[in-house]
Amino acid sequence: MEGPVEDGKKQPFPRHRNSEKNKDRPEKLDYKTAADKLTRCLRDIVSTSVSADTIRQALILQEKLRQRRRVKIMQKNLHDQEKVINVMTNEHRGIKEKQFT
């Protein structure tokens, strides 16, 4: 795409002519960056001419991986909470024993 004609030559449009305007609005720039990444991903998918089933399978595997990560994080948090409870219980028992002795 070309811009206005100067000195008989067409000038190319600057690629990111809105980036200067958006510097004061970082959230808009973040949305644009995310949209650009999504566009590139979609373009890659189309250009590789992968079947829809393969894409579906990849998305399913990706979601399973996310779920496993969530479960591992939850298990770790639960384990940490159990440690805290054990420490608190042992401290409480120690206090009770001191009171009765």
Chimera marker file (.cmm) of the C-alpha trace (Angstrom):
<marker_set name="trace">
<marker id="1" x="0.000" y="0.000" z="0.000" r="1" g="1" b="0" radius="0.5"/>
<marker id="2" x="1.395" y="3.346" z="-0.946" r="1" g="1" b="0" radius="0.5"/>
<marker id="3" x="0.865" y="6.807" z="0.415" r="1" g="1" b="0" radius="0.5"/>
<marker id="4" x="0.625" y="10.280" z="-1.117" r="1" g="1" b="0" radius="0.5"/>
<marker id="5" x="2.628" y="11.348" z="-4.133" r="1" g="1" b="0" radius="0.5"/>
<marker id="6" x="5.546" y="13.706" z="-3.435" r="1" g="1" b="0" radius="0.5"/>
<marker id="7" x="7.991" y="14.866" z="-6.091" r="1" g="1" b="0" radius="0.5"/>
<marker id="8" x="6.375" y="12.523" z="-8.576" r="1" g="1" b="0" radius="0.5"/>
<marker id="9" x="7.139" y="9.465" z="-6.434" r="1" g="1" b="0" radius="0.5"/>
<marker id="10" x="4.697" y="7.531" z="-4.336" r="1" g="1" b="0" radius="0.5"/>
<marker id="11" x="5.736" y="7.311" z="-0.702" r="1" g="1" b="0" radius="0.5"/>
<marker id="12" x="5.020" y="4.148" z="1.271" r="1" g="1" b="0" radius="0.5"/>
<marker id="13" x="2.732" y="4.489" z="4.261" r="1" g="1" b="0" radius="0.5"/>
<marker id="14" x="4.549" y="4.078" z="7.534" r="1" g="1" b="0" radius="0.5"/>
<marker id="15" x="3.874" y="0.622" z="8.922" r="1" g="1" b="0" radius="0.5"/>
<marker id="16" x="2.960" y="1.685" z="12.431" r="1" g="1" b="0" radius="0.5"/>
<marker id="17" x="1.581" y="5.141" z="11.973" r="1" g="1" b="0" radius="0.5"/>
<marker id="18" x="-0.729" y="4.758" z="14.981" r="1" g="1" b="0" radius="0.5"/>
<marker id="19" x="1.956" y="3.580" z="17.386" r="1" g="1" b="0" radius="0.5"/>
<marker id="20" x="2.890" y="7.165" z="18.294" r="1" g="1" b="0" radius="0.5"/>
<marker id="21" x="-0.731" y="7.974" z="19.117" r="1" g="1" b="0" radius="0.5"/>
<marker id="22" x="-1.070" y="4.891" z="21.296" r="1" g="1" b="0" radius="0.5"/>
<marker id="23" x="2.005" y="5.482" z="23.459" r="1" g="1" b="0" radius="0.5"/>
<marker id="24" x="-0.128" y="7.357" z="25.960" r="1" g="1" b="0" radius="0.5"/>
<marker id="25" x="-2.634" y="4.455" z="26.000" r="1" g="1" b="0" radius="0.5"/>
<marker id="26" x="-0.651" y="1.285" z="26.756" r="1" g="1" b="0" radius="0.5"/>
<marker id="27" x="-3.790" y="-0.852" z="27.165" r="1" g="1" b="0" radius="0.5"/>
<marker id="28" x="-4.746" y="-0.104" z="23.552" r="1" g="1" b="0" radius="0.5"/>
<marker id="29" x="-1.236" y="-1.015" z="22.454" r="1" g="1" b="0" radius="0.5"/>
<marker id="30" x="-1.517" y="-4.300" z="24.405" r="1" g="1" b="0" radius="0.5"/>
<marker id="31" x="-4.760" y="-5.159" z="22.605" r="1" g="1" b="0" radius="0.5"/>
<marker id="32" x="-3.143" y="-4.358" z="19.271" r="1" g="1" b="0" radius="0.5"/>
<marker id="33" x="-0.142" y="-6.530" z="20.117" r="1" g="1" b="0" radius="0.5"/>
<marker id="34" x="-2.424" y="-9.412" z="21.112" r="1" g="1" b="0" radius="0.5"/>
<marker id="35" x="-4.468" y="-8.982" z="17.936" r="1" g="1" b="0" radius="0.5"/>
<marker id="36" x="-1.276" y="-8.997" z="15.852" r="1" g="1" b="0" radius="0.5"/>
<marker id="37" x="-0.105" y="-12.210" z="17.531" r="1" g="1" b="0" radius="0.5"/>
<marker id="38" x="-3.480" y="-13.843" z="16.936" r="1" g="1" b="0" radius="0.5"/>
<marker id="39" x="-3.416" y="-12.775" z="13.292" r="1" g="1" b="0" radius="0.5"/>
<marker id="40" x="0.075" y="-14.245" z="12.854" r="1" g="1" b="0" radius="0.5"/>
<marker id="41" x="-0.997" y="-17.513" z="14.487" r="1" g="1" b="0" radius="0.5"/>
<marker id="42" x="-4.063" y="-17.785" z="12.290" r="1" g="1" b="0" radius="0.5"/>
<marker id="43" x="-1.991" y="-16.976" z="9.218" r="1" g="1" b="0" radius="0.5"/>
<marker id="44" x="0.472" y="-19.721" z="10.190" r="1" g="1" b="0" radius="0.5"/>
<marker id="45" x="-2.347" y="-22.220" z="10.631" r="1" g="1" b="0" radius="0.5"/>
<marker id="46" x="-3.819" y="-21.388" z="7.244" r="1" g="1" b="0" radius="0.5"/>
<marker id="47" x="-0.449" y="-21.358" z="5.491" r="1" g="1" b="0" radius="0.5"/>
<marker id="48" x="0.525" y="-24.779" z="6.820" r="1" g="1" b="0" radius="0.5"/>
<marker id="49" x="-2.723" y="-26.198" z="5.440" r="1" g="1" b="0" radius="0.5"/>
<marker id="50" x="-3.118" y="-28.462" z="8.447" r="1" g="1" b="0" radius="0.5"/>
<marker id="51" x="-6.410" y="-30.280" z="8.694" r="1" g="1" b="0" radius="0.5"/>
<marker id="52" x="-9.047" y="-29.049" z="11.112" r="1" g="1" b="0" radius="0.5"/>
<marker id="53" x="-8.845" y="-32.364" z="12.997" r="1" g="1" b="0" radius="0.5"/>
<marker id="54" x="-5.140" y="-31.847" z="13.655" r="1" g="1" b="0" radius="0.5"/>
<marker id="55" x="-5.788" y="-28.339" z="14.968" r="1" g="1" b="0" radius="0.5"/>
<marker id="56" x="-8.627" y="-29.617" z="17.168" r="1" g="1" b="0" radius="0.5"/>
<marker id="57" x="-6.386" y="-32.357" z="18.537" r="1" g="1" b="0" radius="0.5"/>
<marker id="58" x="-3.624" y="-29.841" z="19.299" r="1" g="1" b="0" radius="0.5"/>
<marker id="59" x="-6.086" y="-27.574" z="21.125" r="1" g="1" b="0" radius="0.5"/>
<marker id="60" x="-7.413" y="-30.525" z="23.149" r="1" g="1" b="0" radius="0.5"/>
<marker id="61" x="-3.884" y="-31.541" z="24.134" r="1" g="1" b="0" radius="0.5"/>
<marker id="62" x="-3.075" y="-27.953" z="25.066" r="1" g="1" b="0" radius="0.5"/>
<marker id="63" x="-6.145" y="-27.756" z="27.318" r="1" g="1" b="0" radius="0.5"/>
<marker id="64" x="-5.260" y="-31.088" z="28.973" r="1" g="1" b="0" radius="0.5"/>
<marker id="65" x="-1.786" y="-29.736" z="29.701" r="1" g="1" b="0" radius="0.5"/>
<marker id="66" x="-3.281" y="-26.583" z="31.252" r="1" g="1" b="0" radius="0.5"/>
<marker id="67" x="-5.569" y="-28.723" z="33.440" r="1" g="1" b="0" radius="0.5"/>
<marker id="68" x="-2.648" y="-30.866" z="34.608" r="1" g="1" b="0" radius="0.5"/>
<marker id="69" x="-0.692" y="-27.736" z="35.510" r="1" g="1" b="0" radius="0.5"/>
<marker id="70" x="-3.679" y="-26.395" z="37.464" r="1" g="1" b="0" radius="0.5"/>
<marker id="71" x="-4.032" y="-29.701" z="39.326" r="1" g="1" b="0" radius="0.5"/>
<marker id="72" x="-0.312" y="-29.755" z="40.176" r="1" g="1" b="0" radius="0.5"/>
<marker id="73" x="-0.493" y="-26.184" z="41.472" r="1" g="1" b="0" radius="0.5"/>
<marker id="74" x="-3.579" y="-27.035" z="43.538" r="1" g="1" b="0" radius="0.5"/>
<marker id="75" x="-1.873" y="-30.146" z="44.937" r="1" g="1" b="0" radius="0.5"/>
<marker id="76" x="1.205" y="-28.126" z="45.875" r="1" g="1" b="0" radius="0.5"/>
<marker id="77" x="-0.943" y="-25.477" z="47.571" r="1" g="1" b="0" radius="0.5"/>
<marker id="78" x="-2.828" y="-28.188" z="49.467" r="1" g="1" b="0" radius="0.5"/>
<marker id="79" x="0.442" y="-29.794" z="50.540" r="1" g="1" b="0" radius="0.5"/>
<marker id="80" x="1.748" y="-26.409" z="51.744" r="1" g="1" b="0" radius="0.5"/>
<marker id="81" x="-1.471" y="-25.818" z="53.686" r="1" g="1" b="0" radius="0.5"/>
<marker id="82" x="-1.181" y="-29.255" z="55.310" r="1" g="1" b="0" radius="0.5"/>
<marker id="83" x="2.376" y="-28.410" z="56.399" r="1" g="1" b="0" radius="0.5"/>
<marker id="84" x="1.189" y="-25.176" z="57.995" r="1" g="1" b="0" radius="0.5"/>
<marker id="85" x="-1.655" y="-26.980" z="59.765" r="1" g="1" b="0" radius="0.5"/>
<marker id="86" x="0.756" y="-29.627" z="61.089" r="1" g="1" b="0" radius="0.5"/>
<marker id="87" x="3.163" y="-26.987" z="62.381" r="1" g="1" b="0" radius="0.5"/>
<marker id="88" x="0.340" y="-25.058" z="64.039" r="1" g="1" b="0" radius="0.5"/>
<marker id="89" x="-1.090" y="-28.252" z="65.552" r="1" g="1" b="0" radius="0.5"/>
<marker id="90" x="2.305" y="-29.285" z="66.906" r="1" g="1" b="0" radius="0.5"/>
<marker id="91" x="2.851" y="-25.823" z="68.382" r="1" g="1" b="0" radius="0.5"/>
<marker id="92" x="-0.597" y="-25.962" z="69.973" r="1" g="1" b="0" radius="0.5"/>
<marker id="93" x="0.150" y="-29.410" z="71.434" r="1" g="1" b="0" radius="0.5"/>
<marker id="94" x="3.427" y="-28.085" z="72.799" r="1" g="1" b="0" radius="0.5"/>
<marker id="95" x="1.617" y="-25.210" z="74.502" r="1" g="1" b="0" radius="0.5"/>
<marker id="96" x="-0.960" y="-27.601" z="76.026" r="1" g="1" b="0" radius="0.5"/>
<marker id="97" x="1.771" y="-29.938" z="77.296" r="1" g="1" b="0" radius="0.5"/>
<marker id="98" x="3.578" y="-27.022" z="78.945" r="1" g="1" b="0" radius="0.5"/>
<marker id="99" x="0.355" y="-25.932" z="80.650" r="1" g="1" b="0" radius="0.5"/>
<marker id="100" x="-0.275" y="-29.357" z="82.179" r="1" g="1" b="0" radius="0.5"/>
<marker id="101" x="3.285" y="-30.040" z="83.297" r="1" g="1" b="0" radius="0.5"/>
<link id1="1" id2="2" r="1" g="1" b="0" radius="0.2"/>
<link id1="2" id2="3" r="1" g="1" b="0" radius="0.2"/>
<link id1="3" id2="4" r="1" g="1" b="0" radius="0.2"/>
<link id1="4" id2="5" r="1" g="1" b="0" radius="0.2"/>
<link id1="5" id2="6" r="1" g="1" b="0" radius="0.2"/>
<link id1="6" id2="7" r="1" g="1" b="0" radius="0.2"/>
<link id1="7" id2="8" r="1" g="1" b="0" radius="0.2"/>
<link id1="8" id2="9" r="1" g="1" b="0" radius="0.2"/>
<link id1="9" id2="10" r="1" g="1" b="0" radius="0.2"/>
<link id1="10" id2="11" r="1" g="1" b="0" radius="0.2"/>
<link id1="11" id2="12" r="1" g="1" b="0" radius="0.2"/>
<link id1="12" id2="13" r="1" g="1" b="0" radius="0.2"/>
<link id1="13" id2="14" r="1" g="1" b="0" radius="0.2"/>
<link id1="14" id2="15" r="1" g="1" b="0" radius="0.2"/>
<link id1="15" id2="16" r="1" g="1" b="0" radius="0.2"/>
<link id1="16" id2="17" r="1" g="1" b="0" radius="0.2"/>
<link id1="17" id2="18" r="1" g="1" b="0" radius="0.2"/>
<link id1="18" id2="19" r="1" g="1" b="0" radius="0.2"/>
<link id1="19" id2="20" r="1" g="1" b="0" radius="0.2"/>
<link id1="20" id2="21" r="1" g="1" b="0" radius="0.2"/>
<link id1="21" id2="22" r="1" g="1" b="0" radius="0.2"/>
<link id1="22" id2="23" r="1" g="1" b="0" radius="0.2"/>
<link id1="23" id2="24" r="1" g="1" b="0" radius="0.2"/>
<link id1="24" id2="25" r="1" g="1" b="0" radius="0.2"/>
<link id1="25" id2="26" r="1" g="1" b="0" radius="0.2"/>
<link id1="26" id2="27" r="1" g="1" b="0" radius="0.2"/>
<link id1="27" id2="28" r="1" g="1" b="0" radius="0.2"/>
<link id1="28" id2="29" r="1" g="1" b="0" radius="0.2"/>
<link id1="29" id2="30" r="1" g="1" b="0" radius="0.2"/>
<link id1="30" id2="31" r="1" g="1" b="0" radius="0.2"/>
<link id1="31" id2="32" r="1" g="1" b="0" radius="0.2"/>
<link id1="32" id2="33" r="1" g="1" b="0" radius="0.2"/>
<link id1="33" id2="34" r="1" g="1" b="0" radius="0.2"/>
<link id1="34" id2="35" r="1" g="1" b="0" radius="0.2"/>
<link id1="35" id2="36" r="1" g="1" b="0" radius="0.2"/>
<link id1="36" id2="37" r="1" g="1" b="0" radius="0.2"/>
<link id1="37" id2="38" r="1" g="1" b="0" radius="0.2"/>
<link id1="38" id2="39" r="1" g="1" b="0" radius="0.2"/>
<link id1="39" id2="40" r="1" g="1" b="0" radius="0.2"/>
<link id1="40" id2="41" r="1" g="1" b="0" radius="0.2"/>
<link id1="41" id2="42" r="1" g="1" b="0" radius="0.2"/>
<link id1="42" id2="43" r="1" g="1" b="0" radius="0.2"/>
<link id1="43" id2="44" r="1" g="1" b="0" radius="0.2"/>
<link id1="44" id2="45" r="1" g="1" b="0" radius="0.2"/>
<link id1="45" id2="46" r="1" g="1" b="0" radius="0.2"/>
<link id1="46" id2="47" r="1" g="1" b="0" radius="0.2"/>
<link id1="47" id2="48" r="1" g="1" b="0" radius="0.2"/>
<link id1="48" id2="49" r="1" g="1" b="0" radius="0.2"/>
<link id1="49" id2="50" r="1" g="1" b="0" radius="0.2"/>
<link id1="50" id2="51" r="1" g="1" b="0" radius="0.2"/>
<link id1="51" id2="52" r="1" g="1" b="0" radius="0.2"/>
<link id1="52" id2="53" r="1" g="1" b="0" radius="0.2"/>
<link id1="53" id2="54" r="1" g="1" b="0" radius="0.2"/>
<link id1="54" id2="55" r="1" g="1" b="0" radius="0.2"/>
<link id1="55" id2="56" r="1" g="1" b="0" radius="0.2"/>
<link id1="56" id2="57" r="1" g="1" b="0" radius="0.2"/>
<link id1="57" id2="58" r="1" g="1" b="0" radius="0.2"/>
<link id1="58" id2="59" r="1" g="1" b="0" radius="0.2"/>
<link id1="59" id2="60" r="1" g="1" b="0" radius="0.2"/>
<link id1="60" id2="61" r="1" g="1" b="0" radius="0.2"/>
<link id1="61" id2="62" r="1" g="1" b="0" radius="0.2"/>
<link id1="62" id2="63" r="1" g="1" b="0" radius="0.2"/>
<link id1="63" id2="64" r="1" g="1" b="0" radius="0.2"/>
<link id1="64" id2="65" r="1" g="1" b="0" radius="0.2"/>
<link id1="65" id2="66" r="1" g="1" b="0" radius="0.2"/>
<link id1="66" id2="67" r="1" g="1" b="0" radius="0.2"/>
<link id1="67" id2="68" r="1" g="1" b="0" radius="0.2"/>
<link id1="68" id2="69" r="1" g="1" b="0" radius="0.2"/>
<link id1="69" id2="70" r="1" g="1" b="0" radius="0.2"/>
<link id1="70" id2="71" r="1" g="1" b="0" radius="0.2"/>
<link id1="71" id2="72" r="1" g="1" b="0" radius="0.2"/>
<link id1="72" id2="73" r="1" g="1" b="0" radius="0.2"/>
<link id1="73" id2="74" r="1" g="1" b="0" radius="0.2"/>
<link id1="74" id2="75" r="1" g="1" b="0" radius="0.2"/>
<link id1="75" id2="76" r="1" g="1" b="0" radius="0.2"/>
<link id1="76" id2="77" r="1" g="1" b="0" radius="0.2"/>
<link id1="77" id2="78" r="1" g="1" b="0" radius="0.2"/>
<link id1="78" id2="79" r="1" g="1" b="0" radius="0.2"/>
<link id1="79" id2="80" r="1" g="1" b="0" radius="0.2"/>
<link id1="80" id2="81" r="1" g="1" b="0" radius="0.2"/>
<link id1="81" id2="82" r="1" g="1" b="0" radius="0.2"/>
<link id1="82" id2="83" r="1" g="1" b="0" radius="0.2"/>
<link id1="83" id2="84" r="1" g="1" b="0" radius="0.2"/>
<link id1="84" id2="85" r="1" g="1" b="0" radius="0.2"/>
<link id1="85" id2="86" r="1" g="1" b="0" radius="0.2"/>
<link id1="86" id2="87" r="1" g="1" b="0" radius="0.2"/>
<link id1="87" id2="88" r="1" g="1" b="0" radius="0.2"/>
<link id1="88" id2="89" r="1" g="1" b="0" radius="0.2"/>
<link id1="89" id2="90" r="1" g="1" b="0" radius="0.2"/>
<link id1="90" id2="91" r="1" g="1" b="0" radius="0.2"/>
<link id1="91" id2="92" r="1" g="1" b="0" radius="0.2"/>
<link id1="92" id2="93" r="1" g="1" b="0" radius="0.2"/>
<link id1="93" id2="94" r="1" g="1" b="0" radius="0.2"/>
<link id1="94" id2="95" r="1" g="1" b="0" radius="0.2"/>
<link id1="95" id2="96" r="1" g="1" b="0" radius="0.2"/>
<link id1="96" id2="97" r="1" g="1" b="0" radius="0.2"/>
<link id1="97" id2="98" r="1" g="1" b="0" radius="0.2"/>
<link id1="98" id2="99" r="1" g="1" b="0" radius="0.2"/>
<link id1="99" id2="100" r="1" g="1" b="0" radius="0.2"/>
<link id1="100" id2="101" r="1" g="1" b="0" radius="0.2"/>
</marker_set>
